[in-house]
Structures are given as C-alpha cells and as structure tokens.
Amino acid sequence: MKNTLRIVTLLVMLQASSVFAASSAESGGIGIIGWLFIGFMAVIVAFQFIPSAMMFGSMMAGLFGKTKKHEEVLNNGKVNNS
C-alpha cells in the first residue's frame, strides 16, 4: 500500500508540473526565468569576450608591430651592441 501511495503521489506531482509548463507557454512570453537565463548567458559571453579581445590585440601587435633591437648582455655584465 505504501508503494502504491508513493507512486500515485509522484504521478500527481509530475502531472501538475507539466500543466504549469503548458499554462505559461500559452501566454506567448518567455517570462522572468527566460530573461534571467538570457541575461546570465550574455554576462558569460561578455566576460569571455574581454580577455579574448585583449589577447587578440596583443597577438596582432606582436605579429605586425615594430621589432625592437635587443641588447645582448655578456656574462661579465658588459653590453654587446651588435
């Protein structure tokens, strides 16, 4: 009897949740949960875009920037400008 009652209770809860989902779909809007999800995804994309843009800028500066003349330092501390 306990198992039957548990199964019936579970089925009633599952049916009620699908009814709530169907009732919100009829309104035509996505609701507050949908907007929160879209906003959260936008924040993730924005926070991933900022470091990638900085890395891309550094890569382009490294590829197309002017080359610097580096000085060679010898073991005894003197500089060799060759």
Secondary structure by P-SEA (a helix, b strand, c coil): caaaaaaaaaaaaaaaaaaaaaaaaacccccaaaaaaaaaaaaaaaaaaaaaaaaaaaaaaaacccccbbbbbccccccccc
